[in-house]
Amino acid sequence: MDSLIAASARALAAGDALGALKHVALRDDPPALALRGIAMARLGELLRARELLRRAARGFGAHEELARARCVVAEAEVALAERDIGGSPRTLTAALATLEAHADRANALQARLITARRLLLLGRLEEAESALAPLNTLDTRGLSPSLAAVAALTAAELALRSLRMEPARQALARAHLAARHARVPALLAEVADVQAILDRPAARRLGADGEQTLRLDEVAALLASDTLVVDACRRSISIGVGAAWQSLARRPILFSLARALAEAWPCEMTREDLIAHAFRTRDPDDSHRARLRVEIGRLRALVAALAQIEATPRGFVLRPLGQRTVAVLAPPVDGDQGALVALLSDGAAWSTSALALALDASQRTVQRALAELEAEGRVRSIGRARTQRWLSPPLAGFTTILLLPAALPMA
């Protein structure tokens, strides 16, 4: 490694992207291209960064597979920052194998963290936990403080998404300590942003005594209690952590009925109001009443282990088993596009295809929702056609982590 390459690498390690570019800006050899790509990524020029990293990977010879693998990992991280999460992970997996074969512990850990963070964006919490599992037994001594901070931040996000508050706080404490040792301002700011999530309103509790704003730890306590919770953030019904749990994420009519009954508890809800709530009509006829009977029957069968739904002369009433109380856990922001707003609130630029993949929805559905949000002034787009990306300012004062995709019950 020549002196300019070494100086550029040291500047990048210290978080000085402009200083790194000064040493290699006029060079086109593969090591310089790779360092230029990383520096450009840190300056926000993500498309240019990926182009430089690809050129660097092509420039390394057949006997330089370790250098090529490092370029693959760097490009994968840029793609993650660009929210390009639709590609195949096989290339990164192959690069990880090469790095481990050459005992490059630092870059192998980076590849694992990129894989885990991608899975977190997709809401695949179990797979992300499996990807992070080897880190629990990995000897992290000798690794850079920056990498240790990113590893702790990733573990903290997984714990927060699973509502495991104590492990989240421990991981954030490790991240803060590592970020202080790294002395990288951007990393310290990222840790501070995640720590602020713990003190922000995360959801609203709706019940017989009115509406109450909850922080994440209060949400976790509610879900761990003996209360029958109708969770409008994840569209499920549950009692206690790891106990009875019923997902209605793919049954929107049934969930709408369950939420309406829970919001009316302990009182009944009339048939007319249930029809208006579930079927979006204020002029019901016999067909709507017949459909309501069918849907209530289906809901009874699904929640039989949690509650009973009793008919009354005017409508229906929810009766939780064991004389439990009932609460509705509502998102911190209203609207059917809550999960979409939550993804965009991270400040990154998302493509329509990436949003559809993260939300497990069709691109057409996402496009319609984005058009509605744009008309309301809640999102904006940049670029055209394939380069079009969507942005939204963060929701000041709120954390939307409970709205992010999660296909699994909390345990």
C-alpha positions as CSV (number, residue, x, y, z in Angstrom):
1,M,0.0,0.0,0.0
2,D,1.5,3.3,-1.0
3,S,1.5,6.4,1.2
4,L,-1.4,8.2,-0.5
5,I,-3.6,5.2,-0.3
6,A,-2.7,4.7,3.4
7,A,-3.4,8.4,4.1
8,S,-6.7,8.3,2.4
9,A,-7.7,5.1,4.3
10,R,-6.8,6.8,7.6
11,A,-8.9,9.8,6.7
12,L,-11.9,7.6,6.0
13,A,-11.5,5.8,9.3
14,A,-11.6,9.1,11.1
15,G,-14.7,10.2,9.2
16,D,-13.0,12.8,7.0
17,A,-14.3,12.0,3.5
18,L,-13.0,15.3,1.9
19,G,-9.6,14.6,3.3
20,A,-9.6,11.1,1.9
21,L,-10.6,12.4,-1.6
22,K,-7.7,14.9,-1.6
23,H,-5.2,12.1,-1.6
24,V,-6.8,10.0,-4.4
25,A,-9.0,12.3,-6.4
26,L,-6.9,12.1,-9.5
27,R,-6.0,8.4,-9.5
28,D,-7.8,5.6,-11.3
29,D,-6.1,2.5,-10.0
30,P,-8.4,0.0,-8.3
31,P,-7.5,0.8,-4.7
32,A,-7.9,4.5,-5.3
33,L,-11.3,4.0,-7.0
34,A,-12.5,1.9,-4.1
35,L,-11.5,4.7,-1.6
36,R,-13.1,7.4,-3.8
37,G,-16.3,5.4,-3.9
38,I,-16.4,5.1,-0.1
39,A,-15.7,8.8,0.3
40,M,-18.4,9.8,-2.3
41,A,-20.9,7.6,-0.5
42,R,-20.2,9.4,2.8
43,L,-20.7,12.7,1.0
44,G,-24.2,11.5,-0.2
45,E,-23.3,10.8,-3.9
46,L,-24.6,7.3,-3.8
47,L,-24.9,6.6,-7.5
48,R,-21.4,7.9,-8.2
49,A,-20.1,5.8,-5.3
50,R,-21.6,2.6,-6.6
51,E,-20.1,3.2,-10.1
52,L,-16.7,3.8,-8.6
53,L,-16.9,0.7,-6.4
54,R,-17.9,-1.5,-9.4
55,R,-15.0,-0.1,-11.5
56,A,-12.7,-0.9,-8.6
57,A,-14.0,-4.5,-8.3
58,R,-13.5,-5.0,-12.1
59,G,-10.0,-3.6,-11.9
60,F,-8.7,-6.0,-9.3
61,G,-7.2,-9.1,-10.9
62,A,-8.3,-12.7,-10.6
63,H,-5.7,-13.3,-7.8
64,E,-7.1,-10.3,-5.8
65,E,-10.4,-11.9,-4.7
66,L,-10.1,-10.4,-1.2
67,A,-10.0,-6.9,-2.6
68,R,-12.9,-7.7,-4.9
69,A,-14.9,-9.0,-1.9
70,R,-14.3,-5.8,0.0
71,C,-15.6,-3.8,-2.9
72,V,-18.7,-6.0,-3.0
73,V,-19.3,-5.3,0.7
74,A,-18.8,-1.6,0.3
75,E,-21.2,-1.5,-2.6
76,A,-23.8,-3.5,-0.7
77,E,-23.7,-0.9,2.1
78,V,-24.1,1.9,-0.4
79,A,-27.1,0.1,-1.8
80,L,-28.6,-0.2,1.7
81,A,-28.2,3.5,2.2
82,E,-29.8,4.0,-1.2
83,R,-32.7,1.7,0.0
84,D,-32.0,-0.6,-2.9
85,I,-33.1,-3.7,-1.1
86,G,-34.5,-5.7,-4.0
87,G,-31.3,-7.3,-5.2
88,S,-30.2,-10.9,-4.6
89,P,-28.1,-11.3,-1.4
90,R,-26.1,-14.2,-2.9
91,T,-23.3,-11.9,-4.1
92,L,-22.8,-10.5,-0.6
93,T,-23.0,-14.1,0.9
94,A,-20.2,-15.1,-1.5
95,A,-18.1,-12.1,-0.5
96,L,-18.7,-13.0,3.2
97,A,-17.4,-16.5,2.6
98,T,-14.3,-15.0,0.9
99,L,-13.6,-12.6,3.7
100,E,-13.9,-15.3,6.3
101,A,-11.6,-17.6,4.3
102,H,-9.0,-14.9,4.4
103,A,-9.5,-14.1,8.1
104,D,-10.7,-10.5,7.3
105,R,-12.7,-10.3,10.5
106,A,-13.6,-6.6,10.3
107,N,-15.1,-6.7,6.7
108,A,-16.8,-10.1,7.4
109,L,-18.5,-8.5,10.4
110,Q,-19.5,-5.6,8.2
111,A,-21.0,-8.0,5.6
112,R,-23.1,-9.7,8.4
113,L,-24.3,-6.3,9.7
114,I,-25.4,-5.2,6.2
115,T,-27.3,-8.5,5.8
116,A,-29.0,-8.1,9.2
117,R,-29.9,-4.4,8.5
118,R,-31.4,-5.3,5.2
119,L,-33.6,-8.0,6.8
120,L,-34.7,-5.5,9.5
121,L,-35.8,-3.1,6.8
122,L,-37.8,-5.9,5.3
123,G,-39.4,-6.8,8.7
124,R,-37.9,-10.3,8.8
125,L,-37.0,-10.1,12.5
126,E,-36.3,-13.9,13.0
127,E,-33.9,-13.9,10.0
128,A,-32.2,-10.8,11.2
129,E,-31.7,-12.3,14.6
130,S,-30.2,-15.4,13.0
131,A,-27.8,-13.2,11.0
132,L,-26.7,-11.5,14.2
133,A,-26.4,-14.6,16.2
134,P,-22.8,-15.4,15.3
135,L,-21.8,-11.9,16.6
136,N,-22.8,-13.0,20.2
137,T,-19.9,-15.5,20.2
138,L,-17.5,-13.4,18.0
139,D,-14.4,-11.9,19.6
140,T,-14.8,-8.2,18.8
141,R,-11.6,-7.2,20.5
142,G,-9.3,-5.4,18.1
143,L,-12.2,-4.2,15.8
144,S,-12.6,-0.5,15.2
145,P,-14.9,1.4,17.5
146,S,-16.9,2.5,14.5
147,L,-17.7,-1.0,13.6
148,A,-18.5,-2.0,17.2
149,A,-20.9,1.0,17.3
150,V,-22.7,-0.1,14.2
151,A,-23.0,-3.7,15.5
152,A,-24.5,-2.4,18.8
153,L,-26.9,-0.1,16.9
154,T,-28.1,-3.0,14.8
155,A,-28.7,-5.2,17.9
156,A,-30.5,-2.3,19.5
157,E,-32.8,-1.8,16.5
158,L,-33.7,-5.5,16.5
159,A,-34.4,-5.4,20.2
160,L,-36.6,-2.3,19.8
161,R,-38.5,-3.8,16.9
162,S,-39.2,-6.8,19.1
163,L,-40.0,-4.6,22.1
164,R,-37.3,-6.1,24.2
165,M,-36.5,-2.9,26.1
166,E,-33.7,-3.9,28.5
167,P,-31.6,-5.6,25.8
168,A,-32.2,-2.5,23.6
169,R,-30.9,-0.1,26.4
170,Q,-27.9,-2.3,26.9
171,A,-27.1,-2.3,23.2
172,L,-27.5,1.5,23.0
173,A,-25.2,1.9,25.9
174,R,-22.5,-0.1,24.1
175,A,-23.2,1.8,20.9
176,H,-22.8,5.2,22.7
177,L,-19.5,4.1,24.3
178,A,-18.1,2.8,21.0
179,A,-19.2,5.9,19.1
180,R,-17.4,8.1,21.7
181,H,-14.2,6.2,21.2
182,A,-14.6,6.4,17.4
183,R,-15.0,10.2,17.6
184,V,-17.1,10.3,14.4
185,P,-19.8,13.0,14.7
186,A,-22.2,11.3,12.3
187,L,-22.1,8.1,14.3
188,L,-22.6,9.9,17.6
189,A,-25.6,11.7,16.1
190,E,-27.1,8.4,14.9
191,V,-26.8,6.8,18.4
192,A,-28.4,9.9,19.9
193,D,-31.3,9.6,17.4
194,V,-32.0,6.0,18.4
195,Q,-31.7,6.8,22.1
196,A,-34.3,9.6,21.6
197,I,-36.8,7.0,20.4
198,L,-37.1,5.7,23.9
199,D,-38.6,8.9,25.2
200,R,-40.9,9.8,22.2
201,P,-44.6,8.9,22.0
202,A,-44.8,5.6,20.1
203,A,-48.5,4.7,20.2
204,R,-51.8,5.6,21.6
205,R,-53.9,3.5,24.0
206,L,-57.6,3.8,23.4
207,G,-59.9,2.5,26.0
208,A,-63.0,3.1,28.2
209,D,-61.1,5.8,30.1
210,G,-60.2,7.7,26.9
211,E,-56.9,8.1,25.0
212,Q,-53.4,7.9,26.4
213,T,-50.1,8.4,24.7
214,L,-47.5,5.7,25.3
215,R,-43.7,5.4,25.0
216,L,-42.1,2.2,23.8
217,D,-41.5,0.8,27.3
218,E,-45.2,1.5,28.2
219,V,-46.2,-0.3,25.0
220,A,-44.1,-3.3,25.9
221,A,-45.6,-3.3,29.4
222,L,-49.2,-3.2,28.0
223,L,-48.5,-6.1,25.6
224,A,-47.0,-8.1,28.5
225,S,-50.0,-7.5,30.8
226,D,-53.2,-9.5,31.1
227,T,-55.1,-7.0,29.0
228,L,-56.8,-8.1,25.8
229,V,-55.0,-5.8,23.3
230,V,-56.3,-5.1,19.8
231,D,-53.1,-3.9,18.2
232,A,-53.8,-1.5,15.3
233,C,-50.1,-1.1,14.7
234,R,-49.5,-4.7,13.7
235,R,-53.2,-5.6,13.1
236,S,-53.4,-8.4,15.7
237,I,-55.2,-9.4,18.9
238,S,-53.1,-10.7,21.9
239,I,-53.1,-11.4,25.6
240,G,-49.6,-11.3,27.1
241,V,-46.2,-11.9,25.5
242,G,-45.8,-15.3,23.9
243,A,-49.3,-16.3,25.0
244,A,-52.5,-16.2,22.9
245,W,-51.9,-14.2,19.7
246,Q,-54.0,-13.9,16.6
247,S,-52.9,-12.0,13.5
248,L,-55.5,-10.3,11.4
249,A,-53.0,-8.5,9.1
250,R,-54.5,-10.2,6.0
251,R,-58.1,-10.0,7.2
252,P,-58.8,-6.2,7.1
253,I,-62.6,-6.6,7.4
254,L,-62.3,-8.8,10.5
255,F,-59.7,-6.5,12.1
256,S,-61.9,-3.5,11.4
257,L,-64.8,-5.2,13.3
258,A,-62.5,-6.3,16.1
259,R,-61.2,-2.8,16.6
260,A,-64.7,-1.3,16.5
261,L,-65.9,-3.7,19.2
262,A,-62.8,-3.1,21.3
263,E,-63.2,0.7,21.1
264,A,-66.8,0.4,22.2
265,W,-66.0,-2.0,25.1
266,P,-67.6,-2.6,27.6
267,C,-70.6,-1.3,25.7
268,E,-72.2,-2.8,22.7
269,M,-71.8,-1.5,19.1
270,T,-74.8,-1.3,16.9
271,R,-75.1,-3.2,13.7
272,E,-75.4,0.0,11.7
273,D,-72.2,1.4,13.2
274,L,-70.3,-1.8,12.6
275,I,-71.5,-1.9,9.0
276,A,-70.4,1.7,8.6
277,H,-67.0,1.0,10.2
278,A,-66.2,-2.2,8.3
279,F,-67.9,-1.7,4.9
280,R,-67.7,2.1,4.6
281,T,-71.4,2.7,4.0
282,R,-74.0,4.8,5.8
283,D,-76.9,3.3,3.9
284,P,-77.0,-0.4,4.8
285,D,-79.4,-2.9,3.2
286,D,-80.2,-6.5,3.9
287,S,-77.1,-7.7,2.0
288,H,-74.8,-5.7,4.3
289,R,-76.6,-7.1,7.4
290,A,-76.2,-10.7,6.0
291,R,-72.5,-10.1,5.3
292,L,-72.0,-8.7,8.8
293,R,-73.4,-11.9,10.3
294,V,-71.0,-13.9,8.2
295,E,-68.0,-11.8,9.1
296,I,-68.9,-11.8,12.8
297,G,-69.1,-15.6,12.7
298,R,-65.6,-15.7,11.2
299,L,-64.2,-13.3,13.8
300,R,-65.8,-15.4,16.6
301,A,-64.0,-18.5,15.3
302,L,-60.6,-16.8,15.1
303,V,-60.7,-15.2,18.5
304,A,-62.4,-18.0,20.4
305,A,-59.3,-18.6,22.6
306,L,-59.2,-14.9,23.5
307,A,-62.8,-13.6,23.8
308,Q,-66.4,-14.1,23.0
309,I,-68.6,-11.9,20.7
310,E,-72.1,-11.8,22.0
311,A,-75.2,-10.7,20.1
312,T,-77.4,-8.1,21.6
313,P,-80.8,-6.8,20.4
314,R,-79.1,-3.8,18.8
315,G,-75.7,-5.2,17.8
316,F,-72.7,-7.0,19.3
317,V,-70.5,-6.7,22.4
318,L,-66.9,-8.0,23.0
319,R,-66.5,-10.2,26.1
320,P,-62.8,-11.1,26.9
321,L,-62.3,-14.3,28.6
322,G,-61.3,-14.2,32.3
323,Q,-62.9,-10.9,33.0
324,R,-60.0,-9.0,31.4
325,T,-60.0,-5.4,30.4
326,V,-59.7,-4.4,26.8
327,A,-57.5,-1.8,25.1
328,V,-56.8,-0.7,21.6
329,L,-53.2,0.1,20.7
330,A,-53.4,2.7,17.9
331,P,-50.5,4.1,15.8
332,P,-49.1,7.5,16.8
333,V,-50.3,8.9,13.5
334,D,-53.7,8.4,11.9
335,G,-54.3,7.2,8.4
336,D,-54.1,4.0,6.4
337,Q,-50.6,4.9,5.0
338,G,-49.0,4.7,8.5
339,A,-46.5,2.0,7.6
340,L,-45.5,3.8,4.4
341,V,-45.0,7.1,6.3
342,A,-42.9,5.2,8.9
343,L,-40.5,3.9,6.3
344,L,-40.1,7.3,4.7
345,S,-39.6,9.0,8.0
346,D,-36.0,7.7,8.2
347,G,-35.0,10.5,5.9
348,A,-33.7,8.2,3.2
349,A,-34.8,8.2,-0.5
350,W,-36.9,5.2,-1.3
351,S,-37.8,3.8,-4.7
352,T,-41.4,2.6,-5.2
353,S,-40.2,-1.0,-5.8
354,A,-38.2,-1.0,-2.5
355,L,-41.2,0.3,-0.6
356,A,-43.4,-2.4,-2.1
357,L,-40.9,-5.0,-1.2
358,A,-40.6,-3.8,2.4
359,L,-44.3,-3.5,2.9
360,D,-45.1,-6.8,1.1
361,A,-47.5,-5.0,-1.2
362,S,-47.9,-4.5,-4.9
363,Q,-46.2,-1.6,-6.6
364,R,-49.5,-0.4,-7.8
365,T,-50.9,-0.2,-4.3
366,V,-47.8,1.7,-3.1
367,Q,-48.1,4.1,-6.1
368,R,-51.7,4.9,-5.2
369,A,-50.8,5.5,-1.6
370,L,-47.8,7.7,-2.5
371,A,-50.0,9.7,-4.8
372,E,-52.5,10.4,-2.0
373,L,-49.7,11.3,0.4
374,E,-48.1,13.6,-2.2
375,A,-51.4,15.4,-2.7
376,E,-51.6,15.9,1.0
377,G,-48.0,17.3,1.1
378,R,-46.7,14.5,3.3
379,V,-44.2,13.1,0.8
380,R,-42.3,14.4,-2.1
381,S,-40.5,12.8,-5.1
382,I,-37.2,13.5,-6.8
383,G,-36.1,12.2,-10.2
384,R,-38.2,10.6,-12.9
385,A,-39.0,7.1,-14.2
386,R,-36.5,4.6,-12.8
387,T,-34.5,7.2,-10.9
388,Q,-37.6,8.5,-9.1
389,R,-37.2,8.4,-5.3
390,W,-39.6,9.3,-2.5
391,L,-38.7,11.3,0.6
392,S,-40.5,12.5,3.7
393,P,-39.3,14.6,6.6
394,P,-39.1,12.7,9.9
395,L,-42.2,12.9,12.2
396,A,-40.9,15.3,14.8
397,G,-41.8,14.2,18.3
398,F,-43.0,10.8,17.3
399,T,-41.4,7.4,16.8
400,T,-43.0,5.2,14.2
401,I,-41.1,2.0,14.9
402,L,-44.3,0.2,15.7
403,L,-45.7,0.9,12.3
404,L,-42.7,-0.7,10.5
405,P,-43.2,-4.0,8.8
406,A,-43.2,-7.0,11.1
407,A,-44.7,-10.3,10.1
408,L,-44.1,-12.1,13.4
409,P,-45.7,-12.0,16.9
410,M,-43.6,-10.5,19.6
411,A,-42.0,-13.0,22.0
